[in-house]
């Protein structure tokens, strides 16, 4: 599996974990372990997104970093990349 796909897969895994932890914390808001896990996966997800953006370009329009050009449209859309 190439690096681009691996990073996208990791981001999806962290998204899933965060959603599940979100649902858990909705019913267990004082669970310190759940809160710690949420923070851990949030940081891991952000690191993967940052790595992906630096190597392959933005995943989301708000990650456009060029003030002179809308680089969001330069490469294939994230779902078109293989």
C-alpha positions, 0 to 999 in steps of 0.5 A: 500500500502506498503512503498516500493510501496508508495515511488516508486509511489511518485518518479514517480509522481515527475518525471512526475511533473519535466518533465512537468515543464521542458517542460513549462520552455523551453518556459517560461525560466524566470518564477520564479514560474515555476523555484521555483516549479521545484526546489521544486519537484527536492528536493522532488524527491531526498529525496524520492530516498534517502529514498528508497535507504536507506531502499530498496537498489539502484534504479539505478546502480550508487547508488551502495554504497559498494566498495567491492560488486556490491549490485545492483544485490542483490535484485529483480530489481526495476520493479520486486518488489511488 
